[in-house]
Amino acid sequence: MAIRGRFILRYTGAGPTPRAHVVQLRSVPGTKVLDASDKMLLVEGRQRDLESFAHECGGWVLAPEQTIPVPDTRKRIRRRAR
């Protein structure tokens, strides 16, 4: 069974992300581009399909999305020790 999840695709070539590569990626069944910047794409899809895309097009690095929980920084009233 293929692992489905969210991944970061980073373009390591010169210049911005090639538009033709993004069009090709959007045509991969079950793959959705969630966000894009000059050199990175946040995509949702099957890991196997995304690895295949990165290998075919060249200049792409695939990494799973990592989330870091934000600590609770709310101030709390301390009770006096008795």
N, CA and C of each residue as an Amber inpcrd file, in Angstrom:
protein
   246
   0.8400000  -1.1790000   0.0000000   0.0000000   0.0000000   0.0000000
   0.8840000   1.2410000   0.0000000   0.5950000   2.1890000  -0.8340000
   1.3990000   3.4040000  -0.9460000   1.0820000   4.3550000   0.2020000
   2.1170000   5.0170000   0.6840000   1.9380000   5.9930000   1.7540000
   1.4340000   7.2950000   1.1480000   0.3110000   7.7540000   1.6670000
  -0.2750000   9.0020000   1.2000000  -0.0900000  10.0340000   2.3090000
   0.3340000  11.2180000   1.9290000   0.5410000  12.2520000   2.9300000
   0.9030000  13.5670000   2.2930000   1.4230000  14.4450000   3.1180000
   1.8310000  15.7650000   2.6650000   3.3520000  15.8090000   2.6030000
   3.8590000  16.3830000   1.5050000   5.2960000  16.4030000   1.2680000
   5.7320000  17.7710000   0.7640000   6.9890000  18.0760000   0.9920000
   7.6060000  19.2850000   0.4560000   8.4610000  18.8600000  -0.7280000
   8.2370000  19.4840000  -1.8700000   9.0810000  19.2930000  -3.0440000
   9.8900000  20.5730000  -3.2070000  11.2240000  20.4610000  -3.1180000
  12.0950000  21.6300000  -3.2310000  12.8720000  21.5510000  -4.5320000
  12.8210000  22.6030000  -5.3130000  13.5360000  22.6610000  -6.5870000
  14.9510000  23.1660000  -6.3250000  15.9550000  22.3930000  -6.7550000
  17.3550000  22.7440000  -6.4980000  18.0510000  23.3170000  -7.7230000
  17.3590000  23.4210000  -8.8370000  17.9490000  23.9570000 -10.0620000
  18.0570000  25.4730000 -10.0240000  18.6590000  26.0170000 -11.0590000
  18.8140000  27.4670000 -11.1610000  17.4800000  28.1140000 -11.5300000
  17.2250000  29.2740000 -10.9600000  15.9990000  29.9970000 -11.2730000
  14.7970000  29.4670000 -10.5140000  13.6260000  30.0300000 -10.8140000
  12.4050000  29.5900000 -10.1380000  11.9360000  28.2170000 -10.6380000
  10.9390000  27.7060000  -9.9660000  10.3470000  26.4190000 -10.3370000
   9.8570000  26.4600000 -11.7860000  10.2580000  25.4830000 -12.6210000
   9.7710000  25.4600000 -14.0060000   8.2540000  25.2220000 -14.0630000
   7.5680000  26.0780000 -14.7690000   6.1070000  25.9770000 -14.8850000
   5.6960000  24.6220000 -15.4810000   6.4670000  24.1160000 -16.4360000
   6.1370000  22.8260000 -17.0710000   6.1640000  21.6950000 -16.0420000
   7.0690000  21.7660000 -15.0810000   7.1390000  20.7340000 -14.0430000
   5.8970000  20.7840000 -13.1580000   5.4540000  21.9910000 -12.8200000
   4.2640000  22.1290000 -11.9760000   3.0390000  21.5980000 -12.7070000
   2.9300000  21.8980000 -13.9940000   1.8140000  21.3850000 -14.8000000
   1.8480000  19.8590000 -14.8340000   3.0450000  19.2900000 -15.0160000
   3.1920000  17.8350000 -15.0410000   2.8220000  17.2330000 -13.6860000
   3.2270000  17.8810000 -12.5980000   2.9130000  17.3890000 -11.2580000
   1.4050000  17.4130000 -11.0130000   0.7360000  18.4690000 -11.4370000
  -0.7220000  18.5680000 -11.2490000  -1.4770000  17.4940000 -12.0320000
  -0.8530000  16.9430000 -13.0650000  -1.5180000  15.9130000 -13.8600000
  -1.3570000  14.5080000 -13.2680000  -0.5390000  14.3640000 -12.2310000
  -0.3710000  13.0550000 -11.5840000  -1.6560000  12.7460000 -10.8120000
  -2.2970000  11.5940000 -11.1060000  -3.5600000  11.2590000 -10.4300000
  -3.3970000  11.1860000  -8.9160000  -4.3400000  11.7750000  -8.2010000
  -4.3320000  11.7250000  -6.7390000  -3.3640000  12.6950000  -6.0820000
  -2.7630000  13.5790000  -6.8580000  -1.8090000  14.5390000  -6.3150000
  -2.4180000  15.9310000  -6.3620000  -2.2420000  16.6560000  -5.2690000
  -2.8130000  17.9970000  -5.1650000  -1.7260000  18.9540000  -4.6800000
  -1.5230000  20.0660000  -5.3920000  -0.5810000  21.1000000  -4.9570000
  -1.3360000  22.0160000  -4.0060000  -0.8880000  22.0580000  -2.7420000
  -1.5840000  22.8290000  -1.7210000  -1.0610000  24.2580000  -1.6080000
   0.2510000  24.4350000  -1.8280000   0.8600000  25.7570000  -1.7200000
   2.1270000  25.7710000  -2.5590000   2.5150000  26.9480000  -3.0160000
   3.6990000  27.0570000  -3.8620000   4.4400000  28.3510000  -3.5710000
   5.7690000  28.2890000  -3.6960000   6.6080000  29.4720000  -3.6230000
   7.6020000  29.3680000  -4.7690000   8.5940000  30.2540000  -4.8030000
   9.5520000  30.2430000  -5.9160000  10.2550000  28.9030000  -6.0970000
  10.6550000  28.2750000  -5.0070000  11.4590000  27.0530000  -5.0940000
  10.8230000  25.8350000  -4.4290000   9.6840000  26.0030000  -3.7720000
   9.0940000  24.8910000  -3.0250000   7.6110000  24.7380000  -3.3090000
   7.1820000  23.4790000  -3.2170000   5.7700000  23.1490000  -3.3600000
   5.3510000  22.2860000  -2.1790000   4.2090000  22.5750000  -1.6070000
   3.6050000  21.7040000  -0.6080000   2.5620000  20.8930000  -1.3430000
   2.7470000  19.5670000  -1.3720000   1.8440000  18.7070000  -2.1360000
   1.2860000  17.5950000  -1.2610000   0.1290000  17.1120000  -1.6640000
  -0.4980000  15.9770000  -1.0010000  -0.6450000  14.8870000  -2.0440000
  -0.2160000  13.6870000  -1.7050000  -0.3220000  12.5910000  -2.6550000
   0.4010000  11.3550000  -2.1660000   0.5270000  10.3930000  -3.0380000
   1.2050000   9.1430000  -2.7030000   2.7190000   9.3300000  -2.8370000
   3.4330000   8.8860000  -1.8330000   4.8790000   9.0560000  -1.7970000
   5.5520000   8.4540000  -3.0300000   5.1160000   7.2900000  -3.4200000
   5.7060000   6.6000000  -4.5790000   5.5720000   7.4460000  -5.8440000
   4.4010000   8.0410000  -6.0690000   4.1820000   8.8760000  -7.2480000
   5.0440000  10.1340000  -7.2180000   5.1720000  10.7410000  -6.0460000
   5.9660000  11.9550000  -5.9260000   7.4540000  11.6720000  -6.0820000
   7.9130000  10.5410000  -5.5630000   9.3170000  10.1510000  -5.7550000
   9.6010000   9.9210000  -7.2280000   8.6600000   9.3020000  -7.9190000
   8.8090000   9.0540000  -9.3470000   8.8860000  10.3750000 -10.1150000
   8.0240000  11.3260000  -9.7700000   8.0490000  12.6420000 -10.4070000
   9.3930000  13.3300000 -10.1850000   9.8760000  13.3170000  -8.9490000
  11.1400000  13.9830000  -8.6220000  12.3000000  13.3640000  -9.3910000
  12.2630000  12.0520000  -9.5580000  13.3330000  11.3630000 -10.2860000
  13.2650000  11.6650000 -11.7840000  12.0640000  11.6450000 -12.3510000
  11.8720000  11.8980000 -13.7890000  12.2860000  13.3160000 -14.1850000
  11.8500000  14.2920000 -13.4150000  12.0850000  15.6920000 -13.7840000
  13.4910000  16.1650000 -13.4270000  14.0860000  15.5900000 -12.4190000
  15.4220000  16.0010000 -12.0070000  15.4190000  17.3770000 -11.3610000
  16.3170000  17.5840000 -10.4270000  16.4210000  18.8670000  -9.7450000
  15.4400000  19.0500000  -8.6000000  14.7340000  18.0010000  -8.2260000
  13.7500000  18.0740000  -7.1390000  14.1740000  17.1990000  -5.9740000
  13.9190000  17.6810000  -4.7640000  14.1770000  16.9180000  -3.5410000
  12.8400000  16.7780000  -2.8190000  12.5250000  15.5550000  -2.4130000
  11.2500000  15.2690000  -1.7370000  11.5070000  15.0060000  -0.2610000
  10.7060000  15.6360000   0.6000000  10.7990000  15.4040000   2.0470000
   9.3990000  15.4230000   2.6370000   9.1410000  14.5750000   3.6300000
   7.8170000  14.6050000   4.2640000   7.6340000  15.9190000   5.0320000
   6.4030000  16.4000000   5.0630000   6.1150000  17.6170000   5.8210000
   6.2700000  17.3100000   7.3040000   6.8930000  18.2220000   8.0120000
   7.0470000  18.0730000   9.4560000   6.3160000  19.2030000  10.1470000
   5.5540000  18.8700000  11.1590000   4.8570000  19.8890000  11.9280000
   5.4250000  19.9080000  13.3360000   5.5720000  21.0950000  13.8720000
   6.1000000  21.2660000  15.2220000   5.0370000  21.9770000  16.0410000
   4.6050000  21.3540000  17.1360000   3.5640000  21.9900000  17.9410000
   4.1060000  23.2520000  18.6140000   3.2820000  24.2880000  18.6570000
   3.6550000  25.5400000  19.2990000   3.3580000  25.4200000  20.7880000
   4.3230000  25.7820000  21.6400000   4.0710000  25.6610000  23.0790000
   3.0290000  26.6790000  23.5520000   2.3430000  26.3290000  24.6110000
   1.3550000  27.2230000  25.2030000   2.1080000  28.2830000  26.0110000
   2.0320000  29.5240000  25.5950000   2.7770000  30.5960000  26.2690000
   1.8770000  31.5030000  27.1050000   0.6550000  31.0860000  27.3230000
  -0.2400000  31.8920000  28.1410000   0.2590000  31.9560000  29.5760000
   0.1730000  33.1340000  30.1690000   0.5990000  33.2900000  31.5620000
  -0.4720000  32.6970000  32.4570000  -0.0220000  32.0970000  33.5520000
  -0.9310000  31.4820000  34.5150000  -0.6560000  32.0410000  35.9050000
  -1.6940000  32.1580000  36.6840000  -1.5330000  32.6180000  38.0560000
  -1.0880000  31.4440000  38.8990000  -0.0030000  31.6630000  39.6330000
   0.4910000  30.6000000  40.5200000  -0.1710000  30.7230000  41.8830000
  -0.4290000  29.6020000  42.4590000  -1.0030000  29.6010000  43.8040000
   0.1310000  29.6810000  44.8170000  -0.1560000  30.3650000  45.9120000
   0.8540000  30.4650000  46.9740000   1.0210000  29.1150000  47.6560000
   2.2690000  28.8120000  47.9750000   2.5320000  27.5850000  48.7310000
   2.0470000  27.7730000  50.1560000   1.4910000  26.7380000  50.7370000
   0.9820000  26.8220000  52.1260000   1.8620000  26.1220000  53.0680000
